[in-house]
Amino acid sequence: MPQSKWQSLPTEAINPASVSLDTAPVVDIVDLMVSEDRKVVAAVHRERERIVHGVEIVTQAVRKGGRIIFVGAGTSGRLGVVEAAEMPPTFGTPPSLVQAVMAGGRDAVFQSKEGVEDDYEAGTRAVSRLGVSRKDVVIGVSASGMTPFVRGTFTRARREGAKIIFVTNCATPELAQFVDLTIAPVVGPEVIAGSTRLKAGTATKLVLNMLTTIAMVRVGKTYGNLMVDLQVGSEKLKDRARRIIAIVTELGTEDADALLGRAHGNVKAAIVMHKTRRSYPKAMALLKESHNSVREAIGEDLEDRLKSLL
C-alpha cells in the first residue's frame, strides 16, 4: 500500500498519552488535556523571534496603508475570521483593514465544507478578487502546512508583491520560496490524532493574537494598556469608554460621559480635548500630527496613574 503523504505529519501522529482515551475516566481526560495544553505556550514561545519579525511586517504594512489578510480552511480559516471580526470593535479599524478569506466562502465559517481546502485555484482566485498589492500582508494559516487552498493564495500574493507570513504547526521547507516568514509552533500529537482544533488551534490562536494585538499597539491603538481606539457600539463598550476617559482625566462619570459626547464617541479625541483644552477638530488634528498616539499628543505618561488604581 502506498504511503500517505499526511501520515508523517506531526499533527497526524498518535499521542502515546491518550491511547486509552475512550475508556479513561472523565477526570483523567480533563487532566490529560490540561497537561497537553501546557505544551502549547512553550511551543509558541520557541517561535518568539519569528513572531517579533511577523509583528514588524504587519506593523509596517498598516503604517503604509496596506491591509492584513488572513487565509485558511477549516479551523485555521475560522481563527483568521475571528481575528478580522474583532479588530473594528477593539481597535476602531475599518472593516477593510483586516480581512479573512475562508476556503468555501462565508457559509464554511458556520458549517464544515469538506474538500474546499483542496482547491488550489480557488485560493488564487480569492486573492485576485481582493486586489492584493505590494502594500498588503497575507497571513496564511494551515496546521498541516499542506493545504492547497492556502498555497494557491501564496502563489498569487507573491506574484502581486505582497508580504506573506505562514502560520503552521508543521514547518514545510519547500514553501520558503513563497513566503517571507514561517511561524511554526510544533505542539506534538493531539489527544485525538489529527484533531488540529485542539493544541494546534490553540497555538495558532495565540500567534494570531500576538501578530494583530502587538501591531495595533505599535501603531498607537492603545494608551498604556487601555483600549483608547475602541468603537462605542454597545452599552458595554460605551461604559468602558467612559471608564477609560475617567481613569486618564480623573473626571467623574457624568463629566466623562459628557466629554465623550462632545468628542463624538472618540475616546482618544476626548482625552486630548481635556488634556490640551482644545476643540474636537483641533484635538483630531493634533492626534494626526502625533501619529495617532495619545501619549505623544498630550506628552504624559500613564503608568503611575494606572498603578495607583490597582
SULKA-V666870 format. One line per field, one symbol per residue. ss: DSSP state (H for helix, E for strand, C for the rest). psi: psi as a letter, one per 30 degrees, with the letter a starting at -180 (. if undefined). burial: # if it has 16 or more other ideal C-beta (glycine too) atoms within 10 Angstrom, else .. A space follows every 10 residues. Layout:
# SULKA-V666870
ss = ???
psi = ???
burial = ???
This chain:
# SULKA-V666870
ss = CCCCCCCCCH HHCCCHHHCC HHHCCHHHHH HHHHHHHHHH HHHHHCCHHH HHHHHHHHHH HHHCCCCEEE EECHHHHHHH HHHHHHHHHH HCCCCCCEEE EECCCCHHHH CCCCCHHHCH HHHHHHHHHH CCCCCCEEEE EECCCCCHHH HHHHHHHHHC CCEEEEEECC CCHHHCCCCC EEEECCCCCC CCCCCCCCHH HHHHHHHHHH HHHHHHHHCC CCECCECCCC CCCCHHHHHH HHHHHHHHHC CCHHHHHHHH HHCCCCHHHH HHHHHHCCCH HHHHHHHHHC CCCHHHHHCC CCHHHHHHCC
psi = kkkkffffke fflkjffgfg effkkeeeee eeeeeefffe eeeeefgeee eeeeeeeeee eefggllkjk kllbeeeeee eeeeefeeee gglkffejlk kkkfaeefef kkjkffffje eeeeeeeeef hklfflkkjk kjefggjeee eeeeeeeeef glkkkjjlgj kjeffefflf kkjijjflkl ejkfigfcee eeeeeeeeee eeeeeeefgg fljbgkifgl kifleeeeee eeeeeeeefg lleeeeeeee efghgjeeee eeeeefhlle eeeeeeeefg hgkeeeefhk lfeeeeeff.
burial = ........## ##..#..#.. .......... .##..#..## ..##..#..# #..##.#### ##...##### ########## #.##..##.# ###...#### ####...##. .....##.## .###.##..# .#..###### ########## ####.###.# .######### .#..#...## ########## #..#.##### ########.# ########## ####.##### ##....##.# ##.######. #....##.## ..#.###### #####..#.. ..##.##..# .###..##.. .#........
